[in-house]
Amino acid sequence: MKIIKLNEDIIAFLGQNHADIREKIKKYGALLFRGSSLLQLSDLEKIANRFLDKNVVEYNYGSSPRTKLLGNVYTSTEYPNNLMIQLHNENSYTDNYPSFLFFYCLIPSEDGGETPIVDSALIYESIDKNIRDEFETKRVMYTRNYTNTFDLTWQQSFATEKKEDVEKYCKFHDIDFEWITTSHLRTRQICDAVKMHHGKKIWFNQAHLFNQENNDEIFKDFYKDMSPIEYPRNSFFGDGSIIPKEYIDHIKNIYTENMILETWQKGDLMILDNLAFAHGRMPYKGNRRILVCMG
């Protein structure tokens, strides 16, 4: 990650150095701008649109709770502050993922709350070759159950109240779906575990994040009498076989061993290449307000 210290307005700086910033993000994968005057909510989306040369996107088919604040500016994932959010590439559990993330620190936490990042190519190289090869060959199947009792509802995840909108989205993105009951939707999607990015193989999946072994602490009482396919969310190899617990533990350890931590300061803006770097969130104390746009 490259930290760029500013003594001028960040909107003007990014506008005047647009081409250079694009080159730097390609080189470093993550840029942190520090020292500018504070932004308004609408400014974050304007900055993101200018950088992307297109409009940021709506958070659709999401897997985590967040609040839409203005336009397509959202809160970062609203998750219990005493728990760590495992490192992951945004929406890598589906084929519809953003290329870039824009994080803005409105209020840093009193303690902790960093957004750790890690090089996706480094993760690929660090994972045991036999495990890596099995994932590359078999791919990953993600299953989700929307039951209106735990986790996100289908209305929240798909940002709609219409079943026909859900079905249209799923068909377009090759997501298998079935209505178990009128209020219970189940989806399955098989995705690659590895991608090419800037000439390198990168680890790009959320097998460890979706997997039942990772979610035991949250879901264990809720799903103790369920079969694995019935869990609110789970991951399997693409052929439907179980991913061994030791694989999940190994992958999580590799992420933790290689993560980069930088303490947020009020007014910090981080632009992250979503393929080049995974991100997460450390536990924290006190108030914390990190905003995000995606595109």
C-alpha positions in Angstrom: 0.0 0.0 0.0 1.2 3.5 -0.9 0.4 6.3 1.5 0.1 9.7 -0.1 0.1 12.7 2.3 -1.7 15.8 1.1 -1.7 19.4 2.0 -4.4 20.4 -0.4 -8.1 19.6 -1.2 -8.3 15.9 -2.2 -11.0 16.5 -4.9 -8.8 19.0 -6.7 -5.7 16.8 -6.2 -7.4 13.7 -7.7 -8.8 15.8 -10.6 -5.5 17.3 -11.5 -3.6 14.0 -11.1 -6.1 11.5 -12.6 -3.8 9.7 -14.9 -1.0 9.5 -12.4 -3.3 8.1 -9.7 -4.5 5.4 -12.2 -0.9 4.4 -12.8 -0.2 4.3 -9.1 -3.2 2.1 -8.3 -2.1 -0.3 -11.0 1.4 -0.4 -9.5 0.6 -0.6 -5.8 -3.0 -2.0 -5.7 -3.9 0.2 -2.7 -3.6 4.0 -2.2 -4.2 5.8 1.1 -4.7 9.6 0.9 -4.1 11.4 4.2 -4.2 15.0 5.3 -7.0 16.5 3.2 -10.0 18.6 4.4 -13.1 16.5 5.3 -15.4 15.3 2.6 -19.2 15.5 2.3 -21.1 12.3 1.6 -21.8 13.3 -2.0 -18.1 14.0 -2.5 -17.1 10.4 -2.0 -19.3 9.3 -4.8 -18.1 12.1 -7.1 -14.5 11.1 -6.4 -15.2 7.5 -7.2 -17.1 8.3 -10.4 -14.3 10.5 -11.5 -11.7 7.9 -10.9 -13.7 5.1 -12.6 -14.8 7.3 -15.5 -18.3 5.8 -14.8 -20.8 5.7 -12.0 -20.3 3.6 -8.9 -22.7 0.6 -8.5 -25.4 -0.3 -6.1 -24.6 -3.0 -3.6 -26.7 -5.8 -5.0 -26.7 -9.6 -4.2 -24.8 -8.6 -1.0 -23.8 -10.9 1.8 -23.4 -8.5 4.6 -25.6 -5.9 6.3 -24.9 -2.2 5.5 -26.9 1.0 5.3 -27.3 3.0 2.1 -26.7 6.6 3.1 -26.8 8.7 -0.1 -26.8 7.7 -3.7 -24.5 4.6 -3.7 -22.5 5.6 -0.6 -22.9 2.9 2.1 -21.7 2.2 5.6 -19.0 -0.5 5.8 -20.3 -3.9 6.9 -22.4 -3.6 10.1 -21.0 -6.5 12.1 -20.5 -7.0 15.9 -17.6 -4.8 16.8 -16.0 -7.5 19.0 -15.6 -9.9 16.0 -13.1 -9.8 13.2 -14.4 -9.7 9.6 -12.2 -12.2 7.7 -10.1 -10.9 4.8 -11.9 -11.3 1.5 -12.2 -9.7 -2.0 -15.6 -8.0 -2.3 -18.3 -10.1 -3.9 -15.8 -12.8 -5.0 -18.6 -15.4 -4.2 -20.3 -14.4 -7.5 -19.5 -13.2 -11.0 -20.7 -9.6 -10.3 -18.0 -8.0 -8.3 -16.6 -4.4 -8.2 -13.1 -3.7 -9.6 -12.4 -0.9 -7.0 -13.4 0.0 -3.5 -13.4 3.5 -2.0 -13.2 3.6 1.8 -13.5 6.9 3.7 -12.9 7.4 7.4 -15.5 9.7 8.9 -14.9 8.6 12.5 -11.9 6.4 13.5 -12.6 4.0 16.4 -11.0 4.5 19.8 -9.1 1.3 19.6 -8.7 -1.3 16.8 -11.0 -1.2 13.8 -8.3 -1.2 11.2 -9.2 -2.4 7.7 -6.5 -5.0 7.1 -5.5 -5.6 3.5 -3.5 -8.4 1.9 -2.0 -9.0 -1.6 -4.2 -11.5 -3.5 -1.2 -12.8 -5.5 0.8 -13.3 -2.3 -2.1 -15.3 -0.8 -2.1 -17.5 -3.9 1.6 -18.2 -3.7 1.5 -18.8 0.0 -1.3 -21.4 0.1 -0.1 -25.1 0.1 0.2 -26.1 -3.5 -1.9 -29.3 -3.1 -4.8 -27.3 -1.5 -4.4 -24.6 -4.1 -4.5 -27.1 -7.0 -7.6 -28.7 -5.7 -9.5 -25.4 -5.5 -8.3 -24.5 -9.0 -9.5 -27.8 -10.4 -12.8 -28.2 -8.5 -13.8 -24.5 -8.1 -16.1 -23.3 -5.3 -19.9 -23.7 -4.9 -21.6 -21.1 -2.7 -25.0 -21.9 -1.2 -27.3 -19.5 0.6 -30.6 -19.9 2.3 -32.8 -16.8 2.8 -35.5 -17.7 5.4 -36.4 -14.4 7.0 -35.2 -15.8 10.3 -31.4 -15.3 10.3 -28.8 -13.6 8.1 -30.0 -11.3 5.3 -33.4 -11.7 3.8 -33.7 -12.1 0.0 -35.3 -8.7 -0.1 -32.2 -7.2 1.6 -29.6 -9.1 -0.5 -31.3 -8.4 -3.8 -32.5 -4.9 -2.9 -36.0 -5.7 -4.2 -39.5 -6.8 -2.9 -40.3 -8.6 -6.2 -39.5 -12.3 -6.7 -39.4 -11.8 -10.5 -36.5 -9.3 -10.0 -34.7 -12.0 -8.0 -35.2 -14.6 -10.6 -34.2 -12.3 -13.5 -31.0 -11.4 -11.6 -30.2 -15.1 -10.9 -30.8 -16.2 -14.5 -28.6 -13.4 -15.8 -25.7 -14.3 -13.4 -26.0 -18.1 -13.7 -27.2 -18.5 -10.1 -29.3 -21.6 -9.5 -32.3 -20.8 -7.4 -35.3 -22.5 -5.9 -38.2 -21.3 -3.7 -38.3 -23.9 -0.9 -41.4 -22.1 0.4 -43.0 -18.8 -0.5 -40.6 -17.1 1.9 -37.5 -19.4 1.7 -35.2 -18.9 -1.2 -32.1 -21.1 -1.8 -29.3 -20.2 -4.2 -26.2 -22.0 -5.5 -23.5 -20.6 -7.7 -20.2 -22.1 -8.8 -17.3 -19.7 -9.3 -13.5 -19.9 -10.0 -11.3 -19.9 -6.9 -8.4 -18.3 -8.8 -8.2 -15.5 -11.4 -5.5 -13.8 -13.5 -4.9 -10.1 -12.7 -2.1 -8.0 -14.2 -0.4 -11.2 -15.4 -0.4 -12.9 -12.0 -2.6 -15.7 -10.5 -4.6 -14.3 -7.6 -6.6 -16.1 -4.9 -10.1 -14.7 -5.5 -12.9 -16.5 -3.6 -14.8 -16.5 -0.3 -14.7 -20.2 0.4 -13.2 -19.6 3.9 -15.7 -16.8 4.7 -18.9 -18.6 3.7 -17.9 -22.0 5.0 -19.7 -23.5 8.0 -16.4 -23.9 9.8 -15.9 -20.2 9.8 -19.4 -19.4 10.9 -19.7 -21.8 13.8 -19.4 -19.0 16.3 -22.4 -17.2 14.8 -24.6 -19.9 13.5 -23.9 -23.0 15.6 -27.0 -22.9 17.8 -29.2 -21.9 14.9 -28.2 -24.7 12.5 -27.3 -27.6 14.9 -30.1 -29.8 13.5 -29.6 -28.7 9.8 -27.8 -30.4 7.0 -24.9 -28.5 5.4 -27.0 -27.5 2.4 -29.6 -25.9 4.7 -27.2 -23.5 6.5 -27.8 -19.8 6.0 -24.5 -19.8 3.9 -22.0 -22.4 3.2 -19.2 -23.3 0.7 -18.4 -26.5 -1.0 -16.1 -27.6 -3.8 -17.7 -27.1 -7.2 -18.5 -30.9 -7.4 -20.6 -30.6 -4.1 -18.0 -32.3 -1.9 -17.1 -30.9 1.5 -14.1 -28.6 1.9 -12.0 -30.1 4.8 -11.8 -28.0 7.9 -8.0 -28.1 7.8 -8.1 -26.4 4.4 -10.3 -23.6 5.8 -8.0 -23.1 8.8 -4.9 -23.1 6.6 -6.4 -20.4 4.3 -7.5 -18.2 7.2 -4.0 -18.5 8.7 -2.3 -17.5 5.5 -4.5 -14.4 5.3 -3.8 -13.5 8.9 0.0 -14.0 8.6 0.3 -11.7 5.6 -2.2 -8.9 6.4 -1.1 -5.2 6.4 -2.5 -2.9 9.1 -2.7 0.8 9.0 -4.6 2.8 11.8 -7.4 4.9 10.3 -7.2 8.7 10.8 -10.2 11.0 10.3 -10.4 12.0 6.7 -8.4 9.1 5.3 -9.4 7.9 1.8 -8.3 4.5 0.6 -8.7 3.4 -3.0 -8.4 -0.4 -3.2 -8.1 -2.6 -6.3 -10.5 -5.3 -5.3 -8.7 -8.0 -7.3 -5.2 -7.1 -6.2 -6.0 -6.8 -2.5 -8.4 -8.5 -0.1 -9.7 -6.5 2.9 -11.3 -7.2 6.3 -12.0 -5.5 9.6 -10.3 -5.8 13.0 -12.4 -5.8 16.2 -12.7 -2.4 17.8 -14.0 -0.3 20.7 -16.0 2.9 20.6 -17.7 4.5 17.7 -16.4 3.9 14.2 -17.8 5.2 10.9 -16.2 4.0 7.6 -18.0 4.7 4.4 -17.6 2.8 1.1 -18.4 3.1 -2.6 -17.9 0.3 -5.1 -17.4 0.3 -8.8 
